[in-house]
């Protein structure tokens, strides 16, 4: 079990930010409500440009149907890996959108993960 630091004061949205300890790769990871957030990385700008490019390729918000099919083929047999990959992209996109417009951060869960969840 990982050690948890004491929660910080309430954020404007109502949820407390709780630093998460124990990770080896990314410092500054926090839990806010039901989400886990990490600081922007040097790749954050690239991810935003990539998503904009991919939206232009198929004419719809990413992941559009061709992108979904490609991801399902690439991650065939590894649905957990696909969900982790998409979750990382969703986090990066949310951070980018929050910087662009802090007053309106859309819920990206359905767009990024809703279509790829495990069937059962």
C-alpha distances in whole Angstrom, upper triangle without the diagonal:
4,7,9,13,15,17,20,24,25,26,29,28,26,23,21,19,15,15,11,10,9,12,14,17,18,18,18,16,16,15,19,19,18,18,16,19,19,23,26,26,29,30,29,33,34,31,34,37,36,35,38,40,39,40,43,43,43,44,41,38,35,34,38,39,40,36,34,37,36,32,32,34,32,29,31,28,25,25,21,22,25,23,20,23,25,22,22,26,26,24,26,29,28,27,31,32,31,33,36,36,34,35,35,32,32,29,29,27,29,31,28,26,28,31,28,26,26,29,29
4,6,10,13,15,18,21,22,23,27,26,24,21,18,16,13,11,8,6,6,9,12,14,15,14,15,13,13,13,16,18,17,17,14,16,16,19,23,23,26,27,27,30,31,29,31,34,34,33,36,38,37,38,41,42,42,43,40,36,34,33,37,38,39,35,34,36,35,32,32,34,32,29,31,29,26,25,21,22,24,22,19,22,24,21,20,24,24,21,24,27,25,25,28,30,28,30,33,33,31,33,32,29,30,28,27,25,29,30,27,26,28,31,28,26,26,30,30
4,7,10,12,15,19,20,22,25,25,23,20,17,15,11,10,7,6,7,10,13,16,15,14,14,13,12,13,16,18,18,17,15,17,17,19,23,24,27,28,28,31,32,31,32,36,35,35,38,40,39,40,43,44,44,45,42,38,36,35,39,41,41,38,36,39,38,34,35,37,35,32,34,33,29,28,25,25,27,25,22,25,26,23,22,26,26,23,25,28,26,25,29,30,28,30,33,33,30,32,32,30,31,29,29,27,30,32,29,28,30,33,31,29,29,33,33
4,7,8,11,15,17,18,22,21,20,16,13,11,8,7,5,6,8,11,14,17,15,13,12,11,10,10,13,14,15,15,13,15,15,17,21,23,26,27,26,30,31,29,31,34,34,33,36,38,37,38,42,42,43,43,40,36,34,34,38,39,41,37,36,38,38,34,35,38,35,32,35,33,30,29,25,26,27,25,22,25,25,22,21,25,24,21,23,26,24,23,26,28,25,27,30,30,27,29,29,27,28,26,27,25,29,30,28,27,29,32,30,28,29,32,33
4,6,9,12,15,16,20,20,19,15,12,10,7,6,7,7,10,13,16,18,16,13,11,11,10,11,13,15,17,16,14,15,15,17,21,22,26,27,26,29,31,30,31,34,35,34,36,39,38,39,42,43,44,44,41,37,35,35,39,41,42,39,38,41,40,36,37,40,38,35,38,36,33,31,28,28,30,27,24,27,27,24,23,26,25,22,24,26,24,23,26,27,25,26,29,29,26,28,29,26,28,27,27,27,30,32,29,29,31,34,32,31,32,35,36
4,7,10,12,14,18,19,16,14,10,9,7,7,9,11,14,16,19,21,19,16,14,13,11,11,13,14,17,17,16,16,17,19,22,25,28,29,28,31,33,31,32,36,36,35,38,40,40,40,43,45,45,45,42,38,37,37,40,42,44,40,39,42,42,38,39,42,40,37,40,39,35,34,30,31,32,29,27,29,29,25,25,28,26,23,25,27,25,23,27,28,25,26,30,29,26,27,28,26,28,27,28,27,31,32,31,30,32,35,34,32,34,37,37
4,7,9,11,14,15,13,10,6,6,4,7,10,12,16,17,20,21,19,16,13,13,9,9,10,11,14,14,13,14,16,17,21,23,27,28,26,29,31,29,30,33,34,33,35,38,37,37,41,42,42,42,39,35,34,34,38,40,42,38,37,40,40,36,38,41,39,36,39,38,34,32,29,30,30,27,25,27,27,23,23,26,24,21,23,25,22,21,24,25,22,23,27,26,22,23,24,23,25,24,25,24,28,29,28,27,29,33,32,30,32,35,36
4,7,8,12,13,12,10,6,5,6,8,11,14,18,19,22,22,19,16,13,13,10,10,10,12,16,15,14,14,15,16,20,22,26,27,25,28,30,29,29,32,33,32,34,37,37,37,40,42,42,41,38,35,34,34,38,40,42,38,38,41,41,37,39,42,40,37,40,40,36,34,31,31,32,29,26,28,28,24,24,26,24,20,22,24,21,19,23,23,20,21,24,23,20,21,23,21,24,23,25,25,28,30,28,28,30,34,33,32,34,37,38
4,6,10,11,10,9,6,7,9,11,15,18,21,22,25,25,22,20,16,16,13,13,11,13,16,17,17,16,18,18,21,25,28,29,27,29,32,30,30,33,35,33,35,38,38,37,40,43,43,42,39,35,34,35,38,41,43,40,39,42,42,39,40,44,42,39,42,42,38,36,33,34,34,31,29,30,29,26,26,27,25,22,24,25,22,20,23,23,20,21,24,23,19,20,21,21,23,23,25,25,29,30,29,29,31,34,34,33,35,38,39
4,7,8,6,6,4,7,10,13,16,19,23,23,27,26,23,21,17,17,13,12,10,11,14,15,16,16,18,19,21,25,28,29,26,28,31,29,28,32,33,31,33,36,36,35,38,41,40,39,36,33,32,33,36,39,41,38,37,40,41,37,39,42,40,38,41,41,37,35,32,33,32,29,28,29,28,24,25,26,23,21,23,23,20,19,22,21,18,20,22,21,17,17,19,18,20,20,22,23,26,28,27,27,28,32,32,31,33,36,37
4,5,5,6,6,7,11,13,16,20,23,23,26,25,22,20,16,16,12,12,9,10,14,14,14,14,16,16,19,22,25,26,23,25,28,26,25,29,30,28,29,33,33,32,35,37,37,36,33,29,29,30,33,36,38,35,34,38,38,35,37,40,38,36,39,39,36,33,31,31,31,27,26,27,26,22,22,23,21,18,20,20,17,16,19,18,14,16,19,17,13,13,15,14,17,17,20,20,24,25,25,25,26,30,30,29,32,35,36
4,5,8,9,11,14,17,20,23,27,26,29,28,25,23,19,19,16,15,11,12,16,15,17,16,18,18,20,24,27,27,24,25,28,27,25,29,30,28,29,32,33,31,34,37,36,35,32,29,29,30,33,36,38,35,34,38,38,36,37,41,39,38,40,41,37,35,32,33,32,29,28,29,27,24,24,24,21,19,21,20,17,16,18,17,13,15,17,15,11,11,13,13,16,17,19,21,23,25,25,26,27,30,31,30,33,36,37
4,6,9,10,14,17,19,23,26,26,29,28,24,23,19,18,15,13,10,10,13,13,15,15,17,18,20,24,27,27,23,25,28,25,24,28,29,26,27,31,31,29,32,35,34,33,30,26,26,27,30,33,35,32,32,35,36,33,34,38,37,35,37,38,35,32,30,30,29,26,25,26,24,21,22,22,19,17,19,19,15,15,18,16,13,15,17,15,11,10,11,11,13,13,16,17,20,21,22,22,23,27,28,27,30,32,34
4,7,10,13,16,19,22,25,26,29,28,25,24,20,19,15,13,9,9,12,13,15,16,19,20,22,26,29,29,26,28,31,28,27,31,32,29,31,34,34,32,36,38,37,36,33,29,29,30,33,35,38,35,34,37,38,35,36,40,38,36,39,39,35,33,30,31,31,27,26,28,26,23,23,24,21,19,22,22,18,18,21,19,16,19,21,18,15,14,15,15,16,16,19,19,22,24,24,24,25,28,29,28,30,33,34
4,7,9,13,15,19,22,22,25,25,22,21,17,15,12,9,6,5,9,10,12,13,16,18,20,23,27,27,24,27,29,26,26,30,30,28,30,33,33,32,35,37,36,36,32,29,28,29,32,34,36,33,32,36,36,33,34,37,36,34,36,36,32,30,27,28,28,24,23,25,24,20,21,22,19,17,20,20,17,17,20,19,16,19,21,19,16,16,16,15,17,15,18,18,21,23,22,22,23,27,27,26,28,31,32
4,6,10,12,16,19,20,23,23,20,18,15,13,10,8,6,7,11,11,12,12,15,16,19,23,26,27,24,27,29,27,27,31,31,29,31,34,34,33,37,39,38,38,35,31,30,30,34,36,38,35,34,37,37,34,35,38,37,34,37,37,33,31,28,29,29,25,24,26,25,21,21,23,21,18,20,21,18,17,21,21,17,19,22,21,17,18,19,17,19,18,20,20,23,25,24,24,25,29,29,27,30,32,33
4,7,9,13,16,17,20,20,16,15,11,10,6,6,5,8,11,10,9,9,11,13,16,19,23,23,21,24,26,24,24,28,29,27,29,32,32,32,35,37,37,36,33,30,29,29,32,35,37,33,32,36,35,32,34,37,35,32,35,35,31,29,26,26,27,24,22,23,23,19,19,21,19,15,18,19,16,15,19,19,16,18,21,20,17,18,19,17,19,18,19,19,23,24,23,23,25,28,28,26,29,32,33
4,6,10,13,14,17,18,15,13,10,9,5,5,7,9,11,11,9,10,12,14,17,20,23,24,22,25,27,25,26,30,30,29,31,34,33,34,37,38,38,38,35,32,30,30,34,36,37,34,33,36,36,32,33,36,34,32,35,34,30,28,25,25,26,23,21,23,23,19,19,21,20,17,19,21,18,17,21,22,19,20,24,23,20,22,22,20,22,20,21,21,24,26,24,24,26,29,28,26,28,31,33
4,6,10,11,14,14,12,10,7,6,4,6,9,12,13,12,10,10,10,12,15,17,21,22,21,24,26,24,25,29,29,28,31,33,33,33,37,38,38,38,36,32,30,30,34,36,37,34,33,36,35,32,33,36,33,31,34,33,29,28,25,25,26,23,20,22,22,19,18,21,20,16,18,21,19,17,20,22,19,20,24,24,21,23,24,21,23,22,22,22,26,27,25,24,27,30,28,27,29,32,33
4,7,8,11,12,10,9,8,6,5,7,10,13,13,12,9,10,10,12,16,17,21,22,21,24,26,24,25,29,29,28,31,33,32,33,36,37,38,38,35,32,30,29,33,35,36,32,31,34,33,30,31,33,31,29,31,30,27,25,22,22,23,21,18,20,21,17,17,20,19,16,18,21,19,18,21,23,21,22,26,26,23,26,26,23,24,23,22,21,25,26,24,23,26,28,27,25,27,30,31
4,6,9,11,10,8,8,8,9,11,14,16,17,15,12,13,12,14,18,18,22,23,22,26,27,26,27,31,30,30,33,35,34,36,39,39,40,41,38,34,32,32,35,37,38,34,33,36,35,31,33,35,32,30,32,31,27,27,23,23,25,23,19,21,23,20,18,22,22,19,20,23,22,21,24,26,24,25,29,29,26,29,29,26,28,26,26,25,28,29,26,26,28,31,29,27,29,32,33
4,7,9,10,9,11,10,11,13,17,19,19,17,14,15,13,16,19,19,22,23,23,27,27,26,28,31,30,30,34,35,34,36,39,39,40,41,39,35,32,32,35,37,38,34,33,35,34,30,31,33,30,28,31,29,25,25,22,21,24,22,19,21,23,20,18,22,22,20,21,25,24,22,25,28,26,27,31,31,29,32,31,28,29,28,27,25,29,30,27,26,29,31,28,27,28,31,32
4,6,6,7,9,8,11,13,17,19,18,16,12,13,11,13,16,16,19,19,20,23,24,22,25,28,27,27,30,32,31,33,36,36,37,38,36,32,29,29,32,34,34,31,30,32,31,27,29,30,27,25,28,27,23,23,19,18,21,19,16,17,20,17,15,19,20,17,18,22,21,20,23,25,24,25,28,29,27,30,30,26,28,26,25,24,27,27,24,23,27,29,26,25,26,30,31
4,6,8,11,11,14,16,20,22,22,19,15,15,13,14,16,15,18,18,19,23,23,22,25,28,27,27,31,32,31,33,36,36,37,38,36,33,30,30,33,35,35,31,31,33,31,27,29,30,27,25,28,27,23,24,20,19,21,21,17,18,21,19,16,20,21,18,19,23,23,21,24,27,26,26,29,31,29,32,32,29,30,28,27,26,29,29,26,25,29,30,28,27,28,31,33
4,7,10,10,13,16,19,22,21,18,14,13,11,12,13,12,14,14,16,19,19,19,22,24,23,24,27,28,28,30,32,33,34,35,33,30,27,27,30,32,32,28,28,30,28,25,27,28,25,23,26,26,22,23,19,18,20,19,15,16,18,16,14,17,18,16,16,20,20,18,21,24,23,23,26,28,27,30,30,26,27,26,24,24,27,27,23,23,27,28,26,26,27,30,32
4,7,7,10,13,16,19,19,16,12,10,7,8,10,9,12,13,14,17,18,17,19,22,22,22,25,27,27,28,31,32,33,34,32,28,26,26,29,32,32,28,28,30,28,25,27,29,26,24,28,27,24,23,20,19,20,19,15,16,18,15,12,15,17,14,14,17,17,15,18,21,20,20,23,25,23,27,26,23,25,24,22,22,25,25,22,22,26,28,25,25,27,31,33
4,6,9,13,16,19,19,16,13,11,8,8,11,11,14,15,15,19,20,19,21,24,24,25,27,29,29,31,33,34,35,36,34,31,28,28,32,34,35,31,31,33,32,29,31,33,29,28,31,31,27,27,23,22,23,22,18,19,20,18,15,18,19,15,15,19,18,16,19,21,20,20,23,25,23,26,26,23,25,25,24,24,27,27,24,25,28,30,28,28,30,33,35
4,6,10,12,16,17,14,11,9,6,6,10,11,14,16,15,19,20,19,21,24,24,24,27,29,29,30,33,34,35,36,33,30,27,28,32,34,35,31,31,34,32,29,31,33,31,29,32,32,28,27,24,23,24,22,19,20,20,17,15,18,18,14,14,18,16,14,17,19,17,17,21,22,20,23,23,21,23,22,22,22,26,26,23,24,27,29,28,27,29,33,35
4,7,10,13,13,11,7,6,4,7,10,12,15,16,15,19,20,19,20,23,23,23,26,28,28,28,32,33,33,34,31,27,25,25,29,32,32,29,28,31,30,27,28,31,28,26,29,29,25,24,21,20,21,19,16,17,18,14,13,15,15,12,13,16,15,13,16,18,17,17,21,22,19,22,22,19,21,20,19,19,23,23,20,20,24,26,25,24,26,29,31
4,6,10,11,8,6,5,6,9,12,15,18,19,17,21,22,20,21,25,25,24,27,29,29,29,33,34,34,34,31,28,26,26,30,32,33,30,29,32,31,28,29,32,30,28,31,30,26,25,22,22,22,19,17,18,19,15,14,17,16,12,14,17,14,13,17,18,16,17,21,21,18,20,20,18,19,18,18,18,22,23,20,20,23,26,25,24,26,29,31
4,6,7,6,4,6,9,12,15,17,21,21,19,23,24,22,22,26,26,25,27,30,29,29,33,34,34,34,31,27,25,25,29,31,33,29,28,31,31,27,29,32,30,27,30,29,26,24,20,21,21,18,16,18,18,14,14,17,15,12,15,17,14,14,18,18,16,18,22,21,18,20,20,17,18,16,17,16,20,21,19,19,21,24,23,22,24,27,28
4,6,5,6,7,11,13,16,19,22,22,20,23,25,22,22,26,26,24,27,30,29,28,32,33,33,33,30,26,25,25,28,31,32,29,28,31,31,28,29,33,31,29,31,31,27,25,22,23,23,19,18,20,19,15,15,17,15,12,15,16,13,13,17,17,14,17,20,19,16,17,17,14,16,14,15,15,18,20,19,18,20,23,23,22,24,27,29
4,6,8,10,14,16,19,22,25,25,22,25,27,24,24,28,28,26,28,31,30,29,33,34,34,33,30,26,25,25,28,30,32,30,28,31,32,28,29,33,31,29,31,31,27,25,22,23,23,19,19,21,19,16,17,19,16,14,17,18,15,16,19,19,16,19,22,20,18,18,17,15,16,13,15,14,17,19,19,18,19,22,22,20,23,25,27
4,7,10,14,17,19,21,25,24,22,25,26,23,23,27,26,24,27,29,28,27,31,32,31,31,28,24,23,23,26,27,30,27,25,28,29,25,26,29,28,25,27,27,24,21,18,20,20,16,15,18,16,13,15,17,14,13,16,17,14,16,19,19,17,20,22,21,19,20,18,15,15,12,13,11,14,17,16,14,16,19,19,17,19,22,23
4,6,10,13,15,18,21,20,18,21,22,19,20,23,23,21,24,26,25,25,28,30,29,29,26,22,21,20,24,26,28,25,23,26,27,23,24,27,26,23,26,26,22,20,17,18,18,14,13,15,14,10,11,13,11,9,13,14,11,12,16,16,14,17,20,19,17,18,17,14,14,11,12,10,14,16,14,13,15,18,18,16,19,22,24
4,7,10,13,15,19,18,16,20,21,18,19,23,22,21,24,26,25,25,29,30,30,30,27,23,22,21,25,27,28,25,24,27,27,23,24,27,25,23,26,25,22,20,17,17,17,14,12,14,14,10,10,13,11,8,11,14,12,12,15,16,15,17,20,20,18,20,19,15,16,14,14,13,16,17,15,15,17,20,19,18,20,24,25
4,7,9,12,15,15,13,16,18,16,16,20,20,19,22,24,24,24,27,28,29,29,26,22,21,21,24,27,28,25,24,27,27,23,25,28,26,24,27,27,23,22,19,18,18,16,13,14,14,10,9,12,10,7,9,11,9,9,12,14,12,14,17,17,15,18,17,14,15,14,14,14,17,18,16,16,19,21,20,20,23,26,28
4,7,8,12,12,11,15,16,14,16,19,19,19,21,24,23,24,27,28,29,30,27,23,21,22,25,28,29,25,25,28,27,24,26,28,26,24,27,27,24,22,20,19,19,17,14,14,15,12,9,12,11,8,9,12,11,9,12,14,13,14,17,18,17,20,19,16,18,17,16,16,20,20,17,18,21,23,22,22,24,28,30
4,6,10,11,9,13,15,14,15,18,19,19,21,23,23,24,27,28,30,30,28,24,22,23,27,29,30,26,27,30,28,25,28,30,27,26,30,30,27,25,23,21,21,20,17,17,17,14,12,13,13,10,9,12,11,8,11,14,12,12,15,17,15,19,19,16,18,18,18,19,22,22,19,21,24,26,25,25,28,31,34
4,7,8,6,9,11,11,11,14,15,16,18,20,21,22,24,25,27,27,25,22,20,21,25,28,28,24,25,28,26,24,27,29,26,25,29,30,26,25,23,21,21,20,17,16,16,14,11,12,12,9,7,10,10,7,8,12,11,10,13,16,15,19,18,16,18,18,17,19,22,21,18,20,24,25,24,25,28,32,34
4,5,5,8,10,10,12,14,15,16,18,19,20,22,24,25,27,27,26,23,21,21,25,28,27,24,25,28,26,23,26,28,25,24,28,29,26,25,23,21,20,20,17,15,16,15,12,12,14,11,9,12,13,10,11,15,15,13,16,19,18,22,22,19,21,21,19,21,24,22,20,21,25,26,25,26,29,32,35
4,6,7,8,10,11,13,14,16,17,18,20,22,23,24,26,27,26,23,21,22,25,28,28,24,26,28,26,24,27,28,25,25,29,30,27,27,25,22,22,22,19,17,18,18,14,14,16,14,11,14,15,13,12,16,17,15,17,20,20,24,24,21,23,24,21,23,26,24,21,24,27,28,27,28,31,34,37
4,6,5,6,9,10,10,12,14,15,16,18,20,21,23,24,23,20,18,19,22,25,24,20,22,24,22,20,23,25,22,22,26,27,24,24,22,20,19,19,17,14,15,15,12,11,13,12,9,11,14,12,11,15,16,15,16,20,20,24,23,20,21,22,19,21,23,21,18,21,24,25,24,25,28,31,34
4,5,5,6,9,10,11,13,14,15,17,19,20,22,22,21,18,16,17,20,24,23,20,21,24,22,20,24,25,23,23,26,28,25,24,23,20,19,19,17,14,14,14,11,9,11,10,6,8,10,8,7,11,12,11,13,16,16,20,19,16,18,18,16,18,21,19,16,19,22,23,23,24,27,30,34
4,5,5,6,9,10,11,12,14,16,17,19,21,21,20,18,16,18,21,24,23,20,22,25,23,22,25,27,24,25,28,30,27,27,26,23,22,21,20,17,17,17,14,12,14,13,9,9,12,10,8,11,13,11,12,15,17,20,19,17,18,20,18,20,22,20,18,21,24,25,25,27,30,33,36
4,5,5,6,9,10,10,12,14,15,16,19,19,19,17,15,16,19,22,21,18,20,22,20,19,23,24,21,22,26,28,25,25,24,21,20,20,19,15,15,16,13,11,14,14,10,10,14,13,10,13,16,15,15,18,20,23,22,19,20,21,18,20,22,19,17,20,24,24,23,26,28,31,35
4,5,5,6,9,10,10,12,14,15,17,18,17,14,12,13,16,19,18,15,17,20,18,16,20,21,19,19,23,25,22,21,21,18,17,17,15,12,12,13,10,7,10,10,7,7,11,11,9,11,14,14,14,17,18,21,20,17,17,18,15,17,19,16,14,17,20,20,20,22,25,28,31
4,5,5,6,9,10,11,13,14,16,16,15,12,11,13,16,19,19,16,18,21,19,18,22,23,21,22,26,28,25,24,23,21,19,19,18,15,14,14,12,9,10,11,8,6,10,10,7,9,12,11,11,14,16,19,17,14,15,16,14,17,18,15,14,17,20,21,21,23,26,29,32
4,5,5,6,9,10,11,12,15,15,15,13,12,14,16,19,18,16,18,21,19,19,22,23,22,23,26,29,26,25,25,23,21,21,20,17,16,17,15,12,14,15,11,10,13,13,10,12,15,14,13,16,19,21,20,18,18,19,17,20,21,17,16,20,23,22,23,25,28,31,35
4,5,5,6,9,10,10,13,14,14,12,10,11,13,16,15,12,15,17,15,15,19,20,18,19,23,25,23,22,23,20,18,18,18,14,13,16,14,10,13,14,11,10,14,14,12,14,17,17,16,19,21,24,21,19,19,19,16,18,19,16,14,18,20,20,20,23,26,28,32
4,5,5,6,9,10,11,12,11,8,6,8,11,14,14,11,13,16,15,14,18,19,18,19,22,25,23,21,21,19,17,17,17,14,12,14,13,9,10,13,10,8,12,13,11,12,15,16,15,17,19,21,19,16,15,16,13,15,16,12,11,15,17,17,17,20,23,26,29
4,6,5,6,9,11,10,10,8,8,11,12,15,15,13,16,18,17,17,21,22,21,22,25,28,26,25,25,23,20,20,21,18,16,17,16,13,13,15,13,10,13,15,12,12,16,16,14,16,19,21,18,17,16,17,15,18,18,14,14,18,20,20,20,23,27,29,32
4,5,5,6,9,10,11,10,9,11,12,15,14,12,15,17,16,16,20,21,20,21,24,27,26,25,26,23,20,21,22,18,17,19,18,14,16,18,15,13,17,18,15,16,19,19,17,20,23,25,22,20,19,21,18,20,20,17,16,20,22,21,21,24,27,29,33
4,5,5,7,8,8,8,6,8,8,11,10,8,11,14,12,13,16,17,17,18,21,24,23,22,23,21,17,19,19,16,14,17,16,13,14,17,15,13,16,18,16,16,20,20,19,21,24,25,22,20,19,19,16,18,18,14,13,17,19,17,18,21,24,26,30
4,6,6,6,5,5,5,8,7,11,11,10,12,15,14,15,18,19,19,21,23,26,25,23,24,23,19,20,21,18,15,18,18,14,14,17,16,13,16,18,16,15,19,20,18,19,22,23,20,18,17,18,15,17,16,13,13,17,18,17,18,21,24,26,30
4,6,5,7,8,9,11,10,13,12,12,15,17,16,17,20,21,21,23,25,29,28,26,28,26,22,23,24,21,19,21,21,17,18,21,19,16,19,21,18,17,21,22,19,21,24,26,23,21,20,21,18,21,20,16,17,20,21,20,21,25,28,29,33
4,6,8,10,9,11,9,11,10,10,13,14,13,15,18,19,19,21,23,27,26,25,26,24,21,22,24,20,19,22,21,18,19,22,20,18,21,23,20,20,24,24,22,24,27,29,26,24,22,23,20,22,21,17,17,20,21,20,20,24,27,28,32
4,6,8,8,9,7,8,7,8,11,12,12,14,17,18,18,20,22,25,25,23,25,24,20,22,23,20,18,21,22,18,19,22,21,18,21,23,21,21,24,25,23,25,28,29,25,24,21,22,19,20,19,15,16,19,19,17,19,22,25,26,29
4,7,9,11,8,10,11,11,14,15,16,17,20,21,22,23,25,28,28,26,28,26,23,23,25,22,20,22,23,19,19,22,21,18,21,23,21,19,23,24,22,23,26,26,23,22,20,21,18,20,19,15,16,20,20,18,20,24,27,28,31
4,6,8,6,9,10,10,12,14,15,16,18,20,21,22,24,27,26,23,25,24,20,21,23,20,17,19,20,17,16,20,19,16,18,21,19,17,21,22,20,21,24,24,21,19,16,17,15,17,15,11,13,16,16,15,17,20,24,25,28
4,6,6,9,11,10,11,14,15,15,17,20,20,21,23,25,24,22,23,22,18,18,20,17,14,16,17,14,13,16,15,12,14,17,15,14,17,19,17,18,20,21,17,16,13,14,11,13,12,8,10,13,14,13,15,18,22,23,27
3,5,8,10,7,9,12,12,12,14,17,16,17,19,22,21,19,20,18,15,15,16,14,11,13,14,11,11,14,13,11,13,16,15,14,17,19,18,19,21,22,19,16,14,14,11,12,12,8,8,11,13,12,13,16,20,21,25
4,7,8,5,6,9,10,9,11,14,14,14,17,19,18,16,17,16,13,13,15,12,9,12,14,10,11,14,14,12,14,17,16,16,19,21,20,21,23,24,21,18,15,15,11,12,11,7,7,10,11,10,10,14,17,19,22
4,6,5,6,9,10,11,12,14,15,16,18,21,20,18,20,19,15,16,18,16,13,16,17,14,14,18,18,15,18,21,19,19,22,24,22,23,25,26,23,20,17,17,14,15,13,9,10,12,13,11,12,16,19,20,23
4,5,5,6,9,10,11,12,14,15,16,19,19,17,20,19,15,16,19,17,15,18,19,17,17,21,21,19,21,24,23,22,25,27,26,27,29,29,26,23,20,19,16,16,14,11,12,13,13,10,12,15,17,18,22
4,5,5,6,9,10,11,12,14,15,19,19,18,20,19,15,17,20,17,15,19,20,17,18,22,21,19,22,25,24,23,27,28,27,28,31,32,28,26,23,22,19,19,17,14,14,16,16,13,13,17,19,20,23
4,5,5,6,9,10,10,12,14,17,17,15,18,16,12,14,16,13,12,15,16,13,15,18,18,16,19,22,21,21,24,25,25,26,28,29,26,23,21,20,16,17,15,12,11,13,14,12,12,15,18,19,23
4,5,5,6,9,10,10,12,15,14,12,15,14,10,12,15,13,11,14,16,14,14,18,18,17,19,22,22,22,24,26,26,27,28,29,26,23,20,19,15,15,13,11,10,11,11,8,8,12,14,15,19
4,5,5,6,9,10,10,14,14,13,16,15,12,14,17,15,14,17,19,17,18,21,21,20,23,26,25,25,28,30,29,31,32,33,30,27,24,22,19,18,16,14,13,14,14,11,10,14,15,16,19
4,5,5,6,9,10,13,14,13,16,14,11,14,16,13,13,17,17,16,17,21,20,20,23,25,24,25,28,29,29,30,32,34,30,27,25,24,20,19,18,16,14,15,16,13,12,16,17,18,21
4,5,5,6,8,11,11,10,12,11,7,10,12,10,10,13,14,13,15,18,18,17,20,22,22,23,26,27,27,29,30,32,28,25,23,21,18,17,16,14,12,12,14,11,9,13,14,16,19
4,6,5,6,9,9,8,11,11,8,10,13,12,11,15,16,16,17,20,21,20,22,25,25,26,28,30,30,31,32,34,30,27,25,22,19,17,16,15,13,12,13,10,8,11,12,13,16
4,6,5,9,10,10,14,12,10,14,16,14,14,18,19,18,20,23,23,23,25,28,28,28,31,33,33,34,35,37,34,30,28,26,22,21,20,19,16,16,17,14,12,15,15,16,19
4,6,9,9,10,12,10,9,12,14,11,13,16,16,16,18,21,21,21,24,26,26,27,30,31,31,33,34,36,33,29,27,26,22,21,20,19,16,16,18,15,13,15,16,17,20
4,6,5,6,9,7,6,9,11,10,11,14,15,15,17,19,20,21,23,25,25,27,29,31,31,33,33,35,32,29,26,24,21,19,19,18,15,14,16,14,11,13,12,14,17
4,6,7,10,10,9,12,14,13,14,17,18,19,20,23,24,24,26,28,29,30,32,34,34,36,36,38,35,31,29,27,23,21,20,20,17,16,17,15,11,13,12,13,16
4,6,9,9,9,12,14,14,15,18,19,20,21,24,25,26,27,29,30,31,33,35,36,37,38,39,36,33,30,28,24,22,22,21,19,17,18,16,13,13,11,12,14
4,5,5,6,9,10,11,12,14,16,17,18,20,22,23,24,26,27,29,30,32,33,34,34,36,33,30,28,25,22,19,20,20,16,14,16,15,11,11,10,12,15
4,5,5,6,9,10,10,12,14,15,16,18,20,21,22,24,26,26,28,30,31,32,32,33,31,27,25,22,19,16,16,16,14,11,13,12,8,8,7,9,12
4,5,5,6,9,10,10,12,14,15,16,18,20,21,23,24,25,27,29,30,31,31,32,30,26,24,21,18,16,16,17,14,11,13,13,10,9,8,12,14
4,5,5,6,9,10,11,12,14,15,17,18,20,21,23,24,26,28,29,30,30,32,29,26,24,22,19,16,17,17,14,12,15,14,11,11,11,15,17
4,5,5,6,8,10,11,12,14,15,16,18,20,21,22,24,26,27,28,28,30,27,24,22,19,16,14,15,14,11,9,12,11,8,9,10,13,16
4,5,5,6,9,10,10,12,14,15,16,18,20,20,22,24,25,26,26,27,25,21,19,16,13,11,12,12,9,7,10,10,7,7,9,12,15
4,6,5,6,9,10,11,12,14,15,17,19,20,21,23,25,26,25,27,25,21,20,17,14,12,14,14,11,9,13,14,11,11,12,16,18
4,5,5,6,9,10,11,12,14,16,17,18,20,22,23,24,25,27,24,21,19,17,14,13,15,14,10,10,13,14,11,12,14,17,20
4,5,5,6,9,10,10,12,14,15,16,18,20,21,22,22,24,21,18,16,14,11,10,11,10,6,7,10,11,9,10,13,16,19
4,5,5,6,9,10,10,12,14,15,16,18,20,21,20,22,20,16,15,13,10,8,11,11,7,7,11,12,11,11,14,17,20
4,5,5,6,9,10,11,12,14,15,17,19,20,20,22,20,16,16,14,12,11,14,13,10,10,14,15,14,15,17,21,23
4,5,5,6,8,10,11,12,14,15,17,18,19,21,19,15,14,13,10,11,13,11,8,10,14,14,13,15,18,21,24
4,5,5,6,9,10,10,12,14,15,16,16,18,16,12,11,10,7,7,10,9,6,8,11,13,13,14,17,20,23
4,5,5,6,9,10,10,12,14,15,15,17,15,12,12,11,9,9,13,12,10,11,14,16,16,16,20,23,26
4,5,5,6,9,10,11,13,14,14,17,16,12,13,13,11,12,15,14,11,14,17,18,18,19,22,25,28
4,5,5,6,8,10,11,12,13,15,13,10,10,11,8,11,13,11,10,13,16,17,17,19,22,25,28
4,5,5,6,9,10,10,10,12,10,7,8,8,7,10,13,12,11,13,16,18,18,19,23,25,28
4,5,5,6,9,10,9,13,12,9,11,12,11,13,16,15,14,16,19,21,21,22,25,29,31
4,5,5,6,9,10,13,12,9,11,13,12,15,17,16,15,18,20,22,22,24,27,30,33
4,5,5,6,8,10,8,6,8,11,10,14,16,14,14,17,19,21,22,23,27,30,33
4,5,5,5,8,7,5,9,11,12,15,17,16,16,19,21,23,24,25,28,31,34
4,6,6,9,10,9,12,15,15,18,21,19,19,22,24,26,27,28,31,34,37
4,6,9,9,9,12,15,15,19,21,19,19,22,24,26,27,28,32,35,38
4,5,6,7,10,13,14,18,20,19,19,22,24,26,27,28,32,34,37
4,6,6,10,13,15,18,20,19,20,22,24,26,28,28,32,34,37
4,7,10,13,15,18,20,20,21,23,24,27,28,29,32,35,37
4,6,10,12,15,17,16,18,20,21,23,25,26,29,32,34
4,7,9,12,14,13,14,17,18,20,22,22,26,28,31
4,6,9,10,10,12,14,14,17,19,20,23,25,28
4,6,7,8,10,11,11,14,16,16,20,22,24
4,6,5,6,8,9,12,13,14,18,20,23
4,6,5,5,6,10,11,11,14,17,19
4,6,5,4,7,9,10,13,15,18
4,6,6,7,9,11,15,17,20
4,6,7,8,10,13,16,19
4,6,5,6,10,12,16
4,6,6,9,11,14
4,6,9,10,13
4,6,9,12
4,6,9
4,6
4
